[in-house]
Amino acid sequence: MSTTVADHLLARLREWGVEHVFGFPGDGINGILGAFSRADDQPPFIQSRHEEMSAFEAVGYAKLSGRVGVCMATSGPGAIHLLNGLYDAKLDHVPVVAIVGQTARSAMGGSYQQEVDLLSLFKDVAGDYVQMVTVPEQLPNVLDRAIRTALSRRAPTAIIIPSDVQELEYVPPGHEFKMVPSSLGISWPQVQPDDDALRRAADILNAGTKVAMLVGQGARSAVAEVQQVADLLGAGVAKALLGKDVLSDDLPYVTGSIGLLGTRASYELMSDCETLLTVGSSFPYTQFMPELDQARAVQIDIDGSMIGLRYPYEVNLVGDAAATLRALLPLLQRKEDRSWQDKVCQDVADWWDAVESEAMASADPVNPLRIFSEFAEVAPHDAMILADSGSCANWYARLVKMRGTMRGTLSGNLATMGPAVPYAIGAKFAHPDRPAVAFEGDGAMQMNGLAELITISRYWKEWSDPRLVVAVLHNNDLNQVTWELRAMGGTPKFVESQALPDVTYADFATSLGLGARVVTDPADLAGAWQEALAADRPFLLDVHCDPDVPPIPPHATLEQMTNLAKALAKGDDNRWGVIKEGIKTKAREVLS
């Protein structure tokens, strides 16, 4: 039997070490589906319930594995549905390759069914590399470049293969004019700045007495080096949200997340410092960094296009985080005065006391903060934690303590709804021997999560550790936007857009053969987490929680919260609950 283009596509993916293809079928990729059948489903085709979920699963896989994620969809609507997940990959700098079908070449330009200009469609989201395969000899070069570009630029790329090309006999590129042979593999250099730049950076850091560090996901390979620098400089270390899992929260000088979803300790660190070292982060919210004339600053990033952003850095070092910090360490002088770091450590301790007090405050029926604080007490040290967008992202950012080899992520820059459950699925295929926990608002659960429970029910028996816990914050409200309406727009809750229909999430999970438990009493939370994390199958916690507990940013004052509550009392359906919970929560933070 001759080898088709589709057959060679899968063979090439196997040679690249691709372990899974997350996709949904359609006649635009029938040739490739036939090749999967002939290849005994290698690499395995993981079927989602929707193409957007396939893209999210590829992103979750890539984020948690460090390898390229691959997703696949048919022509027209299937390709369109991938876009949101691919934009998530683009904005969070994640390597994903999308393989999509297209109508036959003979039909192109004829307004044929499902004919969409896919090159134009993917031009922005996969702008680093998007190409259509029109002859068999073109395939290896296009696929190899798509994978290498995705990995080297940490970005999504796209390959479009018309349906008739998939069925053609594969012919490799030859040694002749206008043929482009290709090869497998890539070896990475170790990039570090020149000696003069390192000395200038060291001079700035040595001169400062109040040093703050901001680390992001680009520092994940430099954990030991970041800790050594922090120790030498007597620094406090804040973490961008995508870098939340870079350093353990057991380190006393780690202030936690920064920004609107961040901690009071991080806010105070940035407010008081006089020197700033940013490593592997493009944290976008300048207002949560020091005043523009407050601190002398140094940035380290592997990507020269992202260097010098967000703050007036004096020295911008392009290089691998670990290699650059190792080269910088011998030039740094140990600060004998530890009073600054001692203050930072005290601020961190005070913050954790305050947030624990907030989590234990009464609510109607369950305080959502307590869901996260109780989890933090029993979280496995190798857990993979996936948070959705919405109010649950606030609680994840502030209350979940990273320890051991925990990993955690969410949709950082796109902040799209609905990726937590498909992220968790991708994470389980990346590390089937580790537990995963998805924190999901009920809006995101209704949008995407319910359907993907079906995907979980289909595949969970393939995972050596079957634990995948989905914790649903069940408050019948699109809570984050409700609070944004109040705080940013001065608008009372608009019930018609914000209220959600009530759904029994636990019953749906049980109907699929998954474990489930409804929690309406905060005293039951600890036991519920223990049950879920000890279960022999995926488990859903349907936690009925209070929508009136506010996601208060760390810079909000008690006076501001009181004024907000007074304004809400003029017309918000939840006004009395907001007043009670808002003042109670902020008072506990201030008084702790």
Buried (B, 14 or more C-beta within 10 A) or exposed (E): EEBBBBBBBBBBBEEBEBBBBBBBBBBBBBBBBBBBEBBEEBBBBBBBBBBBBBBBBBBBBBBBBEBBBBBBBBBBEBBBBBBBBBBBBBBBBBBBBBBBBBBBBEBBEEEEEBBBEBBEBBEEBBBBBBBBBBEBBBBBBBBBBBBBBBBEBBBBBBBBBBBBBBBBEBBEBEEEEEEEEBEEEEEEEEEBBEEEBBEBBBBBBBEBEBBBBBBBBBBBBBBEBBBBBBBBBBBBBBBBBBBBBBBBBEBBBBBBBBBBBBBBBBBBBBBBBBBBBBBBBBBEEEEBBBEEEBBBBBBBBBEEEBBBBBBEBBBBBBBBBBBBBBBBBEBBEEBEEEEBBEBBBEBBEBBBEBBBBBBBBEBBBBBBBBBBBBBBEEBBEBBBBBBBBBBBBBBBBBBBBBBEEBBBBBBBBBBBBBBBBBBBBBBBBBBBEBBBBBBBBBBBBBBBBBBBBBBBBBBBEEBEBBBBBBBBBBBBBBBBBBBEBBBEEEBBBBEEEBBBEEBEBBEBBBEBEBBBBBBEEBEBBBEBBEBBBEBEBBBBBBBBBBBBBBBBBBBBEBEBBBEBBEBBEEEBBBBEBBBBBBBBBBBBBEEB
